[in-house]
Amino acid sequence: MPVVMSLVGETVELVCPARGNPPVERTWRRGEMVLQSGGRVALIGQTLRIASAQESDTGLYNCTVSNLIDFTRSDSTLFQLIIQSKFL
């Protein structure tokens, strides 16, 4: 599991590379919650971007990749994100 560390206030990017034909669809989750673009969170292609990261963003993030041809198979990548205060 990739571990990504960052400081409060920085922009964090988690990348979930995958290709397929037809093109793949990605679903990003934090815990059981499906993430969508809005506020500080942006889903851009294969990247989950969190602007102005906060300690509350610390947690496990999951990217699931699937395509229209094979609904029974999907690949998943789990990330652990750790956001630390600038003052330790």
BATORNU-583388 format. One record per atom (N, C-alpha, C): residue number from 1; y, x, z. Coordinates in Angstrom, 3 decimals. Atoms other than C-alpha are relative to their C-alpha. Example, Ala and Ser with C-alpha at 12.3 -4.5 7.8 and 13.67 -1.06 7.14 Angstrom:
2
REC   seq          y          x          z
REC     1     -1.190      0.890      0.000
REC     1     -4.500     12.300      7.800
REC     1      1.200      0.900      0.000
REC     2     -1.190     -0.820     -0.060
REC     2     -1.060     13.670      7.140
REC     2      1.090     -0.770      0.730
! end
This chain:
88
REC   seq          y          x          z
REC     1     -1.165      0.853      0.000
REC     1      0.000      0.000      0.000
REC     1      1.237      0.906      0.000
REC     2     -1.240     -0.770      0.009
REC     2      3.332      1.512     -1.018
REC     2      0.904     -0.392      1.173
REC     3     -0.971      0.224     -1.074
REC     3      5.786      1.898      1.862
REC     3      1.355      0.412     -0.536
REC     4     -1.356     -0.250      0.482
REC     4      9.462      1.644      0.902
REC     4      0.921     -0.029      1.202
REC     5     -0.929     -0.076     -1.124
REC     5     12.082      2.767      3.406
REC     5      1.421      0.090     -0.537
REC     6     -1.389     -0.009      0.405
REC     6     15.810      2.199      3.160
REC     6      0.873     -0.201      1.231
REC     7     -0.967      0.195     -1.076
REC     7     18.949      1.973      5.271
REC     7      0.726     -1.326     -0.168
REC     8     -0.795      1.226      0.015
REC     8     20.940     -1.115      6.191
REC     8      1.171      0.192     -0.958
REC     9     -1.130     -0.014      0.916
REC     9     23.487     -1.917      3.486
REC     9     -0.316      0.531     -1.383
REC    10      0.365     -0.535      1.307
REC    10     21.679     -0.169      0.637
REC    10     -0.685     -1.072     -0.842
REC    11      0.747      0.869      0.904
REC    11     20.180     -1.862     -2.400
REC    11     -1.423      0.535     -0.112
REC    12      1.416     -0.361      0.046
REC    12     16.374     -1.856     -2.417
REC    12     -0.620     -0.620     -1.245
REC    13      0.720      0.525      1.154
REC    13     14.199     -2.219     -5.508
REC    13     -1.491      0.247      0.165
REC    14      1.459     -0.078      0.024
REC    14     10.477     -2.966     -5.507
REC    14     -0.425     -0.284     -1.439
REC    15      0.379      0.123      1.405
REC    15      8.861     -2.492     -8.925
REC    15     -1.482     -0.333     -0.108
REC    16      1.366      0.479      0.204
REC    16      5.727     -4.303    -10.052
REC    16     -0.312      0.070     -1.500
REC    17      0.223     -0.137      1.437
REC    17      4.821     -2.901    -13.492
REC    17     -1.321     -0.620     -0.447
REC    18      1.201      0.572      0.613
REC    18      2.352     -4.775    -15.670
REC    18      0.377     -0.473     -1.396
REC    19     -0.203      0.477      1.366
REC    19      1.964     -5.652    -19.326
REC    19     -1.171     -0.876     -0.389
REC    20      1.073      0.845      0.495
REC    20     -0.038     -8.239    -21.158
REC    20      0.431     -0.730     -1.248
REC    21     -0.275      0.801      1.173
REC    21     -0.310    -10.330    -24.258
REC    21     -0.846     -1.256      0.099
REC    22     -1.443      0.245     -0.077
REC    22      0.902    -12.978    -23.829
REC    22      0.617      0.681      1.216
REC    23     -0.691     -0.682     -1.101
REC    23      3.536    -11.529    -21.488
REC    23     -0.422     -0.559      1.361
REC    24      0.418      0.384     -1.343
REC    24      2.711    -11.587    -17.799
REC    24      1.119     -0.725      0.738
REC    25     -0.945      0.645     -0.912
REC    25      4.366    -13.728    -15.167
REC    25     -0.201      0.626      1.371
REC    26      0.053     -0.579     -1.344
REC    26      5.222    -12.270    -11.758
REC    26      0.459     -1.040      1.014
REC    27     -0.415      0.819     -1.142
REC    27      5.388    -14.154     -8.490
REC    27      0.168      0.940      1.179
REC    28     -0.286     -0.831     -1.172
REC    28      7.048    -12.352     -5.585
REC    28     -0.038     -0.887      1.234
REC    29      0.068      0.724     -1.274
REC    29      6.301    -13.449     -2.032
REC    29      0.352      0.940      1.140
REC    30     -0.155     -0.680     -1.289
REC    30      7.388    -12.410      1.414
REC    30     -0.762     -0.867      0.979
REC    31      0.907      0.843     -0.780
REC    31      4.603    -13.599      3.643
REC    31     -0.523     -1.090     -0.920
REC    32      0.443      1.139      0.814
REC    32      3.733    -17.056      2.307
REC    32      1.128     -0.582     -0.848
REC    33     -1.157      0.571      0.687
REC    33      7.252    -17.760      0.991
REC    33      0.187      0.622     -1.386
REC    34     -0.275     -0.459      1.358
REC    34      7.759    -17.519     -2.783
REC    34      1.485      0.308     -0.104
REC    35     -1.394     -0.425      0.128
REC    35     10.963    -15.607     -3.549
REC    35      0.558     -0.403     -1.360
REC    36     -0.713      0.326      1.226
REC    36     13.500    -16.701     -6.142
REC    36      1.338      0.707      0.027
REC    37     -1.323     -0.619      0.066
REC    37     16.751    -15.188     -7.357
REC    37      1.029     -0.884      0.687
REC    38     -1.075      0.717     -0.685
REC    38     19.729    -16.149     -5.244
REC    38      0.480      0.798      1.191
REC    39     -0.559     -0.753     -1.111
REC    39     22.050    -14.668     -2.676
REC    39     -0.137      1.491     -0.244
REC    40      0.174     -1.451      0.112
REC    40     21.119    -11.028     -2.105
REC    40     -1.248      0.390     -0.772
REC    41      1.274     -0.259      0.671
REC    41     17.779    -11.366     -3.929
REC    41      0.123     -0.280     -1.496
REC    42      0.011      0.183      1.455
REC    42     17.438    -10.866     -7.689
REC    42     -1.370      0.407     -0.537
REC    43      1.249     -0.303      0.690
REC    43     14.246    -11.007     -9.752
REC    43      0.362      0.337     -1.436
REC    44     -0.417     -0.486      1.309
REC    44     14.858     -8.910    -12.853
REC    44     -1.191      0.690     -0.654
REC    45      1.168     -0.579      0.661
REC    45     11.870     -8.316    -15.121
REC    45     -1.086      0.326      1.004
REC    46      1.064     -0.419     -0.908
REC    46      9.378     -6.297    -13.104
REC    46      0.517      0.409      1.370
REC    47     -0.637     -0.515     -1.208
REC    47     11.822     -5.604    -10.263
REC    47      0.487     -1.116      0.918
REC    48     -0.601      0.815     -1.055
REC    48     12.632     -7.358     -7.002
REC    48      1.120      0.848      0.592
REC    49     -1.150     -0.747     -0.514
REC    49     16.134     -6.240     -5.988
REC    49      0.611     -0.760      1.173
REC    50     -0.637      0.563     -1.185
REC    50     17.548     -6.850     -2.509
REC    50      1.289      0.784      0.231
REC    51     -1.298     -0.647     -0.184
REC    51     21.267     -6.088     -2.258
REC    51      0.379     -0.037      1.471
REC    52     -0.510     -0.065     -1.371
REC    52     22.881     -5.048      1.009
REC    52     -1.111     -0.296      1.012
REC    53      1.184      0.219     -0.836
REC    53     19.538     -4.769      2.807
REC    53      0.356     -0.092      1.483
REC    54     -0.183      0.213     -1.437
REC    54     19.366     -5.944      6.413
REC    54     -1.333      0.291      0.703
REC    55      1.240     -0.249     -0.749
REC    55     16.866     -5.081      9.154
REC    55     -0.942     -1.199     -0.071
REC    56      0.824      1.207      0.084
REC    56     15.656     -8.678      8.869
REC    56     -0.792     -0.072     -1.303
REC    57      0.762     -0.054      1.253
REC    57     14.419     -7.848      5.329
REC    57     -1.295      0.791      0.151
REC    58      1.223     -0.756     -0.259
REC    58     11.732     -5.597      6.856
REC    58     -1.199     -0.945     -0.033
REC    59      1.197      0.831      0.033
REC    59      8.266     -6.961      6.132
REC    59     -0.895      0.352     -1.168
REC    60      0.950     -0.177      1.090
REC    60      5.420     -7.272      3.648
REC    60      0.402     -0.870     -1.177
REC    61     -0.351      0.691      1.242
REC    61      6.209     -8.226      0.056
REC    61     -1.180      0.135     -0.947
REC    62      1.141      0.028      0.893
REC    62      3.576     -9.191     -2.502
REC    62      0.437     -0.421     -1.399
REC    63     -0.239      0.346      1.399
REC    63      3.813     -9.208     -6.291
REC    63     -1.343     -0.365     -0.627
REC    64      1.205      0.444      0.680
REC    64      1.160    -11.237     -8.115
REC    64      0.317     -0.158     -1.483
REC    65     -0.205      0.007      1.443
REC    65      0.830    -10.835    -11.881
REC    65     -1.131     -0.770     -0.665
REC    66      1.015      0.751      0.749
REC    66     -0.972    -13.275    -14.199
REC    66      0.569     -0.326     -1.381
REC    67     -0.494      0.465      1.291
REC    67     -0.775    -14.535    -17.768
REC    67     -0.699     -1.298     -0.379
REC    68      0.491      1.322      0.387
REC    68     -1.528    -17.753    -19.635
REC    68     -1.445      0.003     -0.472
REC    69      1.359     -0.048      0.533
REC    69     -4.852    -16.552    -21.048
REC    69     -1.040     -0.018      1.111
REC    70      1.008     -0.161     -1.045
REC    70     -6.650    -15.698    -17.819
REC    70      0.551     -0.447      1.348
REC    71     -0.483      0.536     -1.269
REC    71     -5.625    -17.996    -14.959
REC    71     -0.908      0.376      1.167
REC    72      0.937     -0.275     -1.084
REC    72     -8.726    -17.029    -12.997
REC    72      0.164      1.417      0.541
REC    73     -0.152     -1.379     -0.441
REC    73     -7.683    -13.377    -12.706
REC    73      1.476      0.316      0.140
REC    74     -1.363     -0.472     -0.184
REC    74     -4.505    -12.000    -11.279
REC    74     -0.054      1.300      0.791
REC    75     -0.104     -1.259     -0.720
REC    75     -3.473     -8.614     -9.992
REC    75      1.124     -0.127      1.013
REC    76     -0.960      0.130     -1.073
REC    76     -1.569     -8.221     -6.782
REC    76      0.319      1.378      0.568
REC    77     -0.432     -1.238     -0.635
REC    77      0.445     -5.386     -5.268
REC    77      0.754     -0.358      1.272
REC    78     -0.628      0.241     -1.288
REC    78      1.462     -5.356     -1.612
REC    78      0.899      1.185      0.347
REC    79     -0.968     -1.013     -0.403
REC    79      4.560     -3.462     -0.458
REC    79      0.376     -0.218      1.457
REC    80     -0.577      0.101     -1.341
REC    80      5.698     -2.706      3.071
REC    80      1.420      0.546     -0.095
REC    81     -1.401     -0.379      0.042
REC    81      9.491     -2.625      3.266
REC    81      0.500      0.194      1.422
REC    82     -0.564     -0.314     -1.327
REC    82     11.175     -0.972      6.256
REC    82      1.474      0.305     -0.177
REC    83     -1.440     -0.221      0.033
REC    83     14.930     -1.227      6.688
REC    83      0.436      0.483      1.357
REC    84     -0.416     -0.598     -1.268
REC    84     16.433      1.020      9.333
REC    84      1.518     -0.011      0.120
REC    85     -1.419     -0.091     -0.290
REC    85     19.817      1.016     10.970
REC    85      0.496      1.395     -0.358
REC    86     -0.588     -1.314      0.310
REC    86     22.146      3.809      9.880
REC    86      0.167      0.841      1.234
REC    87     -0.202     -0.703     -1.255
REC    87     22.549      4.713     13.535
REC    87     -1.267     -0.101      0.827
REC    88      1.249      0.006     -0.768
REC    88     19.272      5.668     15.153
REC    88      0.197      0.702      1.318
! end
